[in-house]
Amino acid sequence: MGAGLGHVDGWAGVAGRGVILRAVPDDLTTAAGIAALAAGGAALLAIILVLVLWIKLRRVRSAQTAVLGTSGQRDLVTHAENLEIGFAQLQGLVEETFRRVEERLENDEQRIQGSISRTAVIRYDAYGEMSGRQSSSMALLDDNGTGVVLSSILHRDQARMYVKGVRDGRSELELSPEEDEAIRTAMGEAVSAQSR
């Protein structure tokens, strides 16, 4: 057989090759065996620790991808700064929109105050005839009491229409009791029974 394996006092060698191998201890209770077991255990713990850290790192990267998205590479600080800038721009847009809405509301309120919002109709019998109260006076006023009072006086064969301007609840022309009552009723003032 070619080369033989020789054993000399704890050494193993391959005859004729010049290679000398250290003998493997037979007993794990020796110092070398305990050191080998300890090194193997430490290596196993290191491998387990590396696996645990690798799994945690994958989770962190997955969470970061969920926050940052998959396009481009950004760090969290830059992302946070971009979010803050976006929120500041959104806040400015919201404040500008509220300012415009307030201006429009003020303009609309002024227009509404100038529109006819107070009305009243008083029906009466102008000539004392039993004609079923066919005559009427109607006040058309805005919130400030400015507008017109219209009177329609009906008689058997004719009808007359009178229009008088009203400013702040008063007219420059003399008002009939019915016209005055229509204005005061439209303005929400109490009308006494004697004025009727």
C-alpha positions in Angstrom: 0.0 0.0 0.0 1.5 3.3 -0.6 1.9 5.6 2.4 1.0 4.4 5.8 -0.2 6.3 8.8 2.1 6.2 11.7 1.4 7.0 15.3 4.1 8.2 17.6 3.4 9.4 21.2 0.2 11.4 20.5 1.2 12.4 17.0 -0.2 11.2 13.8 1.7 11.5 10.6 1.5 10.3 7.0 4.6 8.4 6.2 6.6 9.6 3.2 4.8 12.9 2.8 6.3 15.0 5.5 2.9 16.1 6.9 2.4 15.9 10.6 -1.1 16.2 12.1 -1.9 16.9 15.7 -3.8 14.2 17.4 -7.5 14.8 18.2 -8.2 14.5 21.9 -10.3 11.6 22.8 -11.7 13.1 26.0 -13.8 16.3 26.0 -13.1 16.8 29.7 -9.6 17.9 29.2 -8.7 21.6 29.0 -8.5 21.5 25.2 -11.9 19.8 24.9 -13.6 22.3 27.2 -12.1 25.2 25.3 -13.3 23.7 22.0 -16.9 23.3 23.4 -16.8 26.8 24.7 -15.7 28.2 21.4 -18.3 26.2 19.6 -21.0 27.4 21.9 -19.9 31.0 21.5 -19.9 30.6 17.8 -23.4 29.2 17.9 -24.6 32.1 20.0 -23.0 34.6 17.7 -24.8 33.0 14.7 -28.1 33.1 16.5 -27.5 36.8 17.5 -26.6 37.6 13.9 -29.8 36.0 12.6 -32.0 37.8 15.2 -30.3 41.2 14.3 -30.8 40.4 10.6 -34.5 39.8 11.1 -34.9 43.0 13.1 -33.0 45.0 10.4 -35.3 43.6 7.8 -38.3 44.7 9.8 -36.8 48.2 10.3 -36.2 48.5 6.5 -39.7 47.3 5.8 -41.2 49.9 8.2 -38.9 52.5 6.6 -40.1 51.5 3.2 -43.7 51.9 4.4 -43.0 55.4 5.6 -40.7 56.6 2.8 -42.0 54.6 -0.1 -40.0 52.7 -2.6 -39.0 55.5 -4.9 -35.7 57.2 -4.2 -33.5 57.0 -1.2 -34.3 59.4 1.5 -33.4 59.4 5.1 -35.9 60.0 7.9 -34.6 63.5 8.8 -35.1 64.7 5.2 -38.5 63.1 5.1 -39.5 64.8 8.3 -38.3 68.1 7.0 -40.3 67.6 3.8 -43.4 66.8 5.9 -43.0 69.9 8.0 -42.6 72.1 4.8 -45.7 70.4 3.4 -47.7 71.0 6.6 -46.6 74.7 6.6 -47.7 75.1 3.0 -51.0 73.4 3.8 -51.5 75.7 6.8 -50.9 78.8 4.7 -53.3 77.5 2.1 -56.0 76.9 4.7 -55.5 80.3 6.3 -55.7 82.0 2.9 -58.9 80.1 2.1 -60.4 81.1 5.5 -59.5 84.7 4.9 -61.2 84.7 1.5 -64.3 83.0 2.9 -64.5 85.6 5.6 -64.3 88.4 3.1 -67.0 86.9 1.0 -69.2 86.4 4.0 -68.7 90.1 5.0 -69.6 91.1 1.5 -72.7 88.9 1.4 -73.8 90.2 4.8 -73.6 93.7 3.5 -75.6 92.8 0.4 -78.2 90.9 2.5 -78.6 93.9 4.8 -79.4 96.0 1.7 -82.0 93.5 0.4 -85.7 93.4 1.3 -86.0 91.4 4.4 -88.8 93.1 6.3 -92.3 93.1 4.9 -95.8 93.8 6.1 -99.2 94.1 4.4 -102.1 96.0 6.0 -105.6 95.5 4.5 -108.4 98.0 5.1 -111.5 99.6 3.6 -110.4 103.0 2.4 -113.8 104.6 1.9 -115.7 103.1 4.7 -117.7 101.0 2.3 -118.5 97.4 3.0 -116.2 96.3 0.1 -114.3 93.6 2.0 -111.2 95.5 2.8 -109.9 95.6 -0.8 -107.4 98.5 -0.2 -103.9 97.6 1.1 -100.6 99.2 2.2 -97.5 97.1 1.9 -94.0 98.0 3.3 -90.9 96.5 1.6 -87.9 97.4 3.8 -84.3 96.2 4.4 -82.8 95.5 7.8 -82.1 99.3 8.3 -85.7 100.2 7.6 -85.0 101.6 4.1 -87.3 100.8 1.2 -90.7 101.7 0.0 -94.3 101.6 1.2 -96.9 100.9 -1.5 -100.6 101.7 -1.1 -103.3 100.5 -3.4 -106.6 102.3 -2.9 -109.6 100.6 -4.5 -112.9 102.2 -5.1 -115.9 100.9 -7.2 -114.7 102.0 -10.6 -111.1 103.0 -10.0 -107.9 102.0 -8.3 -105.0 104.2 -7.3 -101.5 103.3 -6.5 -99.2 105.4 -4.2 -95.5 104.7 -3.6 -93.5 106.5 -0.9 -89.8 106.1 -0.1 -88.8 105.2 3.4 -85.4 105.7 5.0 -84.5 104.4 8.5 -88.2 103.7 9.1 -89.4 107.2 8.2 -90.8 108.8 5.1 -90.2 112.4 3.8 -93.9 112.4 2.7 -96.8 112.3 5.0 -98.0 108.8 5.7 -101.5 107.5 6.1 -102.2 105.6 9.4 -102.2 102.3 7.4 -98.9 103.1 5.7 -97.4 104.0 9.1 -98.8 100.8 10.6 -97.3 98.7 7.7 -93.8 100.3 8.3 -94.0 99.7 12.0 -95.2 96.1 11.6 -92.4 95.4 9.1 -89.8 96.8 11.5 -91.2 94.6 14.3 -92.6 97.4 16.4 -95.8 96.9 18.4 -98.8 98.5 16.9 -101.5 99.8 19.3 -105.2 99.2 18.6 -105.9 102.9 18.6 -103.6 103.5 15.6 -105.7 101.1 13.6 
